[in-house]
Amino acid sequence: MIEQARIGFDALFLEQPKTGAGRYAVNLWLQLSKRLPAEQLALLAPSDAGDEVVEQANGHLTAVTMPPLRGRARKLWWEQTGLPRAVRTAVPDLDLVHVPYFSAPALKRAPYVVTIHDLIPIVVPEYAGSRSMRAYMQVVSRTAGKAALVLTDSEHARQEIIRVLGVEPERVRAIPLAADGQFSPAFTDADREMIERTRERYGIQTPYIINSGGLDVRKNVTAVIEGFALAQGVAPTEHDLVVVGRAHTGNTRMYPPLARLVRRLGLTGRVKFVGAVDDDEFVALYRGADFFVYASTYEGFGLTPLEAMACGTPVVSSGRTSLAEVVGDAGLVIEPTPRGVAGGIVTLARDAALRDDLAARGLERAATYAWAKTADLTLEAYADALRDEGV
């Protein structure tokens, strides 16, 4: 059935290749365009789409004239007007449309498959936002719930979508993500030279532990820093803590003031905030770390620890929400509390053999995730949705 079907793919998040949803959209689109001929795929985009979208379109692009809107207004217009217009007029022969993020048009012009990575804006209070944001989430929850199929990244997220949104279990399917190919161990002299250049750039002169994934409140970086401080009181090490990422707003409820915490704990010089880094430096920082520590309290999937494992970096991770699914027995799973973090740091700092064992297990586990597998399972979902819709 999929052999004859024409599939539309919403390109909006291809403009954000560095975000989690953006990486998913980019990698899935690239894999789909390898598997289906050009005449079966239509990439649906606003006319002011960024260069990233045009570069990845590979001749599949169908653009819809976009009014001069920016930010949230642009996104809302595209979701509820632009995308349906594309399906109705620009590419009227589509059999199925995939919206690879949490939204779907209220007007259904063709069967839809929607990807909901997580329910963070609904179930985590700090992310509920303004009254208008809460109203928006109510709308997209209703429209996404009417999709032919809902895809998500983990079994935890699947169960939460069923429970919170009331979607029938048979219409929610968990399809895991993967780490990009750039996340790999340092195999070459050039890789090792990049590690040294990156360390020099950020003034990292000692062995270090790395934390990344964001500074917002659910990432729980305060527990990582407090745990690092506790660990120094139990078993002082020469490790520094390197934190990758930046606050996106000055909202201290969303982004706790970490520099103030570091000063209060007497860790100035021991905790290094390197901000946002480019992809090559990000991989180099992973590769150069003795181990990775992650205390997130909520993840729809947990791509960050998977990326660390793919680099051969031993992982200490929270087991909350989906993280236990992703990390499994390939990492040291802890409670995301300062005491739990401290225990993980002390254990790995003292035990080089355990670090080596976790590095090997992490590489093996990361290899079981691949974007090619994600795409194959997604095509199976498309075929099932088409059959269920009688197409």
C-alpha positions in Angstrom: 0.0 0.0 0.0 2.8 2.4 0.9 4.3 1.7 -2.6 1.6 3.8 -4.3 0.8 6.3 -1.6 1.8 10.0 -1.7 3.1 11.4 1.6 3.3 15.0 2.7 5.8 16.0 5.4 5.5 19.2 7.4 8.8 21.0 7.1 8.4 23.6 9.9 10.8 22.0 12.3 13.4 21.4 9.6 14.3 25.1 10.3 15.5 24.1 13.8 18.1 21.4 13.2 19.8 21.8 16.6 16.7 21.3 18.7 15.5 17.8 19.7 12.3 18.1 17.6 14.4 19.6 14.8 17.0 16.8 14.8 14.2 14.3 14.6 12.5 16.0 11.7 15.7 16.5 9.8 17.0 12.9 10.2 13.6 11.3 9.5 13.1 13.4 6.4 16.5 12.5 5.0 15.9 8.8 5.6 12.5 8.9 4.1 13.8 10.7 1.0 16.2 7.8 0.6 13.5 5.2 0.8 10.7 6.7 -1.3 10.9 8.0 -4.8 10.5 11.8 -5.4 7.0 11.5 -6.8 5.8 9.9 -3.5 7.1 12.7 -1.2 6.1 16.3 -0.8 7.8 18.6 1.6 5.3 21.2 2.7 6.8 24.5 3.8 6.0 28.2 4.3 7.3 30.4 1.5 9.7 32.2 3.9 11.3 28.9 5.0 14.9 29.1 5.9 17.9 27.9 3.9 18.1 24.8 6.0 14.7 23.6 4.6 15.6 24.4 1.0 19.0 22.6 1.2 17.3 19.5 2.6 14.3 19.5 0.2 16.1 17.6 -2.6 13.6 18.8 -5.1 10.6 17.8 -3.0 9.7 21.3 -1.8 6.1 22.7 -2.0 6.0 26.2 -0.6 2.8 28.1 0.5 2.7 31.9 0.5 3.3 33.1 4.0 2.1 36.4 5.5 4.7 38.6 7.2 4.4 36.9 10.6 7.1 36.0 13.1 7.5 33.8 16.2 4.5 32.1 17.7 2.0 33.9 15.3 3.9 32.5 12.3 3.9 28.9 13.8 0.2 29.1 14.6 -0.7 30.4 11.1 1.2 27.7 9.5 -0.3 24.9 11.6 -3.9 26.0 11.2 -3.9 27.7 7.8 -0.8 27.2 5.8 -0.5 23.5 6.1 -4.2 22.8 5.4 -3.9 25.2 2.4 -1.0 23.2 1.1 -2.8 20.0 1.4 -6.0 21.4 -0.1 -4.6 23.3 -3.1 -0.9 23.0 -3.6 -0.7 19.2 -3.4 -4.3 18.0 -3.4 -3.5 14.3 -4.2 -1.8 13.5 -0.9 -2.9 10.2 0.8 -1.3 11.0 4.2 0.4 14.0 5.9 3.0 13.6 8.7 3.3 16.5 11.2 6.5 15.6 13.0 5.8 17.6 16.2 2.9 18.3 18.6 0.3 19.9 16.5 -2.2 19.2 13.8 -4.7 21.3 11.8 -8.2 21.5 13.1 -9.4 21.2 9.5 -8.5 17.7 8.3 -7.9 17.7 4.6 -6.2 14.3 4.6 -5.3 11.6 7.1 -2.6 12.8 9.5 0.1 11.1 11.5 1.4 13.3 14.3 4.5 12.9 16.4 4.2 14.0 20.1 7.7 13.8 21.6 6.5 14.5 25.1 3.8 16.2 27.2 6.1 18.6 29.0 3.9 21.8 28.5 1.0 19.9 29.9 2.3 17.8 32.8 5.3 19.9 34.1 3.9 23.0 35.8 6.9 25.3 35.0 6.4 24.8 31.3 2.7 25.5 31.2 3.4 29.1 30.3 0.9 31.9 29.9 -2.9 31.6 29.6 -2.6 31.8 25.8 0.0 29.0 25.8 -2.3 26.8 27.9 -5.2 27.5 25.5 -3.0 26.7 22.5 -2.0 23.4 24.2 -5.6 22.5 24.7 -6.3 23.1 21.0 -3.4 21.1 19.7 -4.1 18.3 22.2 -7.6 17.9 20.7 -6.5 18.1 17.1 -3.5 15.8 17.5 -5.7 13.3 19.3 -7.7 13.0 16.2 -4.8 11.9 14.1 -4.9 8.5 12.3 -1.8 7.6 14.3 0.2 9.3 17.0 3.9 8.5 17.1 6.1 9.1 20.1 9.7 8.4 21.2 9.4 6.0 24.2 7.0 3.6 25.9 6.8 6.1 28.9 5.7 8.9 26.6 3.2 6.5 24.9 1.6 5.6 28.2 1.4 9.3 29.2 -0.3 10.2 25.9 -2.8 7.5 26.4 -3.5 8.6 30.0 -3.4 12.3 29.7 -4.8 12.9 26.2 -7.2 10.0 26.2 -5.9 8.6 22.8 -6.8 5.0 22.2 -3.8 2.7 22.9 -3.9 1.2 19.4 -3.5 4.6 17.9 -0.2 5.5 19.8 3.0 3.9 18.7 6.5 4.3 20.3 9.3 4.6 17.7 12.7 5.4 19.3 15.1 8.1 18.1 18.9 7.8 17.5 22.1 9.8 17.9 23.4 11.5 14.9 26.4 9.9 13.1 28.8 12.6 14.3 28.5 11.2 17.9 31.2 8.6 17.9 34.4 7.8 19.8 37.7 9.6 18.9 39.2 7.2 16.4 41.7 9.4 14.6 44.6 11.7 15.4 42.4 14.5 14.1 39.7 13.6 16.6 42.2 13.7 19.5 43.6 17.0 18.3 40.1 18.5 18.2 39.7 17.4 21.8 42.8 19.2 22.8 41.9 22.4 20.9 38.5 22.4 22.5 39.9 22.0 26.0 42.4 24.8 25.4 39.7 27.1 24.1 37.5 26.7 27.2 40.4 26.6 29.7 39.8 22.9 30.7 43.1 21.9 32.2 42.1 18.9 34.4 40.1 15.7 34.0 36.5 16.6 33.8 32.9 15.5 34.1 30.4 16.8 31.5 26.8 17.8 31.8 24.7 18.9 28.8 21.2 18.9 27.5 20.0 22.4 28.7 19.8 24.6 31.7 16.0 24.7 32.1 14.6 23.6 35.4 13.6 20.0 34.4 17.2 19.3 33.4 18.0 19.7 37.1 21.5 21.1 36.8 21.2 22.4 40.3 21.2 18.8 41.6 24.3 18.1 39.4 26.2 21.1 40.9 25.1 20.4 44.4 26.0 16.7 44.0 29.4 17.6 42.6 29.9 19.7 45.7 28.8 16.8 48.0 31.2 14.4 46.2 34.1 16.7 46.9 33.4 16.4 50.6 33.2 12.6 50.4 36.1 11.7 48.0 37.8 14.9 46.6 38.9 14.4 43.0 40.8 16.6 40.6 37.8 16.5 38.2 36.2 19.8 37.2 32.5 19.9 36.1 31.9 21.2 32.6 28.3 22.4 31.9 27.3 22.9 28.2 24.3 25.0 27.4 22.8 28.5 28.0 19.7 30.0 29.4 17.3 31.2 26.7 15.6 33.8 28.9 16.1 35.6 32.1 13.1 33.8 33.7 14.7 32.4 36.9 11.7 30.1 37.5 12.6 28.4 34.2 16.3 28.9 34.3 17.7 28.8 37.9 20.6 31.1 38.6 23.4 28.6 38.5 26.4 30.9 38.8 25.1 32.2 42.1 24.8 28.6 43.3 28.4 27.8 42.2 29.7 30.8 44.2 27.7 29.9 47.3 29.1 26.4 47.2 32.7 27.6 46.8 33.1 25.9 43.4 34.2 29.0 41.4 36.8 27.7 39.0 35.7 24.1 39.5 32.4 24.4 37.5 32.9 25.7 34.0 30.0 27.1 32.0 31.0 26.9 28.4 27.7 28.1 26.9 26.3 26.9 23.6 29.0 25.3 21.4 29.1 24.2 17.8 28.6 20.5 16.9 32.3 19.7 16.5 33.2 21.1 19.9 30.2 19.4 21.5 31.4 16.0 20.3 34.9 16.8 21.3 33.8 17.7 24.8 31.9 14.4 25.1 34.9 12.5 23.9 37.3 14.2 26.2 35.2 13.8 29.4 35.9 11.0 31.9 32.2 10.6 32.3 28.8 12.2 31.7 26.3 13.1 34.5 22.6 13.7 33.8 19.9 14.4 36.5 16.9 15.3 34.3 13.5 14.7 35.9 11.5 14.5 32.7 12.4 13.4 29.2 10.3 12.2 26.3 13.2 10.1 25.1 16.6 11.1 26.5 18.7 11.8 23.5 21.5 13.5 25.4 22.7 10.4 27.3 22.4 8.4 24.1 24.7 10.8 22.4 27.2 10.5 25.3 27.1 6.7 25.0 27.6 6.9 21.3 30.8 8.8 21.9 32.1 6.1 24.3 31.6 8.3 27.3 30.5 6.5 30.5 27.1 7.7 31.6 25.6 8.5 35.1 21.9 9.2 34.5 18.6 9.7 36.2 16.2 6.8 35.6 13.1 9.0 35.6 10.4 9.0 32.9 11.9 7.5 29.7 15.6 7.6 30.7 15.7 4.1 32.2 14.4 2.8 28.8 17.2 4.5 26.9 20.1 4.0 29.3 19.2 0.5 30.4 22.1 -1.3 32.0 24.6 0.6 29.9 24.9 3.4 32.4 24.9 4.0 36.2 21.3 4.9 37.0 20.8 7.2 40.0 18.0 9.2 41.7 18.2 12.8 40.4 19.0 14.3 43.8 22.2 15.9 45.0 22.9 12.8 47.1 22.2 10.5 44.2 24.4 12.5 41.9 27.2 12.6 44.5 27.1 8.8 44.8 27.4 8.4 41.0 30.3 10.8 40.8 32.2 9.2 43.6 31.6 5.7 42.2 32.8 6.5 38.8 35.7 8.8 39.8 37.1 6.0 42.0 36.6 3.1 39.6 38.4 3.3 36.2 37.5 -0.3 35.4 33.8 0.5 35.8 34.2 3.5 33.6 35.7 1.3 30.9 32.9 -1.3 31.3 30.2 1.4 31.0 31.9 3.0 28.0 31.8 -0.4 26.2 28.3 -1.2 27.2 27.2 2.3 26.2 28.7 2.0 22.7 27.0 -1.4 22.3 23.6 0.0 23.4 23.9 3.2 21.3 24.5 1.1 18.2 21.0 -0.5 18.6 19.5 2.9 17.9 19.6 4.2 14.3 17.8 6.8 12.2 17.4 4.2 9.5 15.4 2.0 12.0 13.4 5.0 13.0 12.5 5.6 9.3 11.6 2.0 8.6 9.3 1.8 11.6 7.7 5.1 10.6 7.0 3.8 7.1 5.3 0.8 8.7 3.2 3.2 10.7 2.3 5.1 7.6 1.2 1.8 5.9 -0.9 0.9 8.9 -2.5 4.4 9.1 -3.4 4.2 5.4 -4.9 0.8 5.8 -7.0 1.9 8.8 -8.2 5.0 6.9 -9.2 2.9 3.9 -6.7 4.5 1.6 
